């Protein structure tokens, strides 16, 4: 009886493993939308110390147009410390008052579980530097990028 139960429980795993059509990393791109207090300059997010650093949402899009992809959860870390419980509700946003961040460069890391059609479940890790400045005049004016649909470099593991 135990053998039959074991085989029944193992069957879905065998089917899942056989359903992947390749072993390469997932081919997806990520984007994120920032809140109104965030200015993106040369790949870094700037926020005034009296403002709020806000990520409105993170999106994923497959490179292969025949596939679909989704993020199932995101864990946020700031300077190596977990700051939010795992968020599993889209659009996976977060916000923190800039006064709670150190003035200067802070690293925000996003650990995301990603699913894509015909691919194994993967984890993507992305980082962005958040620079907290005392005044808006300290934000560089050259190299300003859009704060919505901002491309997010990542590493799959």
C-alpha positions as CSV (number, residue, x, y, z in Angstrom):
1,X,0.0,0.0,0.0
2,X,2.8,2.4,0.9
3,X,4.5,1.7,-2.5
4,X,1.3,2.5,-4.4
5,X,0.9,5.7,-2.4
6,X,4.5,6.7,-3.1
7,X,4.1,6.1,-6.8
8,X,0.9,8.2,-6.9
9,X,2.6,11.0,-5.1
10,X,5.7,10.8,-7.3
11,X,3.7,10.8,-10.6
12,X,3.0,14.6,-10.7
13,X,6.7,15.3,-10.2
14,X,7.7,13.1,-13.1
15,X,5.1,14.7,-15.4
16,X,6.4,18.2,-14.3
17,X,10.0,17.3,-15.0
18,X,9.1,15.9,-18.4
19,X,7.2,19.0,-19.4
20,X,10.2,21.4,-19.8
21,X,11.3,21.9,-23.3
22,X,14.7,23.4,-22.6
23,X,17.2,23.7,-19.7
24,X,18.4,27.2,-20.4
25,X,17.6,30.2,-18.1
26,X,14.2,31.7,-18.6
27,X,14.2,34.4,-21.3
28,X,12.3,37.2,-19.6
29,X,12.6,40.9,-19.1
30,X,11.6,42.8,-15.9
31,X,10.4,46.3,-15.5
32,X,9.4,48.4,-12.5
33,X,7.4,51.5,-11.8
34,X,8.5,53.9,-9.1
35,X,6.5,56.3,-7.0
36,X,6.4,60.1,-7.6
37,X,9.3,60.9,-5.2
38,X,11.8,58.7,-7.1
39,X,13.9,60.1,-9.9
40,X,15.9,57.5,-11.9
41,X,19.3,58.8,-13.1
42,X,21.8,56.5,-14.9
43,X,20.3,53.3,-13.4
44,X,20.1,54.6,-9.8
45,X,17.0,55.7,-8.0
46,X,17.3,59.1,-6.2
47,X,15.0,60.2,-3.5
48,X,15.1,63.2,-1.2
49,X,15.5,62.4,2.5
50,X,12.0,63.9,3.2
51,X,10.3,61.8,0.5
52,X,9.3,58.2,0.2
53,X,11.1,55.5,-1.8
54,X,8.3,53.6,-3.5
55,X,8.2,50.7,-6.0
56,X,4.7,50.8,-7.3
57,X,5.1,47.4,-9.1
58,X,7.3,44.9,-10.8
59,X,6.4,43.4,-14.1
60,X,7.8,40.5,-16.1
61,X,7.5,39.8,-19.8
62,X,8.7,36.7,-21.7
63,X,11.1,37.3,-24.6
64,X,9.4,34.5,-26.5
65,X,6.0,35.9,-27.5
66,X,4.4,32.4,-27.6
67,X,5.1,32.0,-23.8
68,X,3.6,33.7,-20.8
69,X,5.4,34.6,-17.6
70,X,4.5,35.7,-14.1
71,X,6.0,36.6,-10.8
72,X,4.5,34.7,-7.9
73,X,6.3,36.4,-5.0
74,X,8.9,39.0,-4.2
75,X,11.1,39.4,-1.1
76,X,12.7,42.8,-0.5
77,X,16.1,43.4,1.2
78,X,17.7,46.8,1.9
79,X,21.4,46.8,2.5
80,X,21.3,43.0,3.1
81,X,18.5,43.1,5.7
82,X,15.0,41.8,5.0
83,X,12.6,44.7,5.3
84,X,9.3,43.3,4.1
85,X,7.7,39.9,4.5
86,X,7.4,38.1,1.2
87,X,4.8,39.8,-1.0
88,X,2.7,37.5,-3.1
89,X,0.1,40.0,-4.3
90,X,0.6,41.7,-7.6
91,X,1.9,44.3,-8.4
92,X,4.4,43.5,-5.7
93,X,5.0,47.0,-4.6
94,X,6.7,48.4,-1.5
95,X,7.5,51.8,0.1
96,X,9.7,53.1,2.8
97,X,10.2,56.6,4.2
98,X,13.6,57.9,3.0
99,X,14.3,59.1,6.5
100,X,14.6,55.5,7.5
101,X,17.4,54.9,4.9
102,X,21.0,56.0,5.3
103,X,21.9,59.1,3.4
104,X,24.0,58.1,0.4
105,X,23.8,54.8,-1.5
106,X,21.5,52.0,-0.3
107,X,21.1,48.7,-2.1
108,X,17.6,47.3,-2.6
109,X,17.5,43.7,-3.6
110,X,14.5,41.9,-4.9
111,X,14.3,38.1,-4.8
112,X,11.5,37.0,-7.1
113,X,10.0,33.6,-8.0
114,X,9.3,33.5,-11.7
115,X,7.2,31.1,-13.7
116,X,7.2,30.9,-17.5
117,X,5.4,28.6,-19.9
118,X,7.3,25.3,-20.6
119,X,10.2,26.3,-18.3
120,X,11.2,25.4,-14.7
121,X,10.2,27.6,-11.8
122,X,13.1,30.0,-11.3
123,X,14.3,32.6,-8.9
124,X,15.4,36.0,-10.2
125,X,17.5,38.4,-8.2
126,X,17.6,42.1,-9.1
127,X,19.3,45.0,-7.4
128,X,19.0,48.7,-7.7
129,X,20.9,51.4,-5.9
130,X,18.8,54.0,-4.0
131,X,20.6,57.2,-3.4
132,X,19.1,59.3,-0.5
133,X,20.0,63.0,-0.9
134,X,19.3,66.0,1.4
135,X,17.6,68.2,-1.2
136,X,16.2,67.9,-4.7
137,X,19.1,70.1,-6.0
138,X,21.4,67.2,-5.2
139,X,19.8,64.9,-7.8
140,X,21.8,64.9,-11.0
141,X,20.0,66.5,-14.0
142,X,21.8,64.6,-16.8
143,X,20.9,61.0,-17.6
144,X,17.3,61.1,-16.2
145,X,15.3,58.0,-17.1
146,X,11.6,57.3,-17.0
147,X,10.3,56.3,-13.6
148,X,7.7,54.0,-15.2
149,X,8.4,50.8,-17.1
150,X,12.1,51.1,-16.1
151,X,14.2,48.2,-17.3
152,X,15.5,46.1,-14.4
153,X,18.7,44.1,-14.8
154,X,18.5,40.7,-13.1
155,X,20.3,37.4,-12.5
156,X,18.5,34.0,-12.7
157,X,19.4,31.3,-10.3
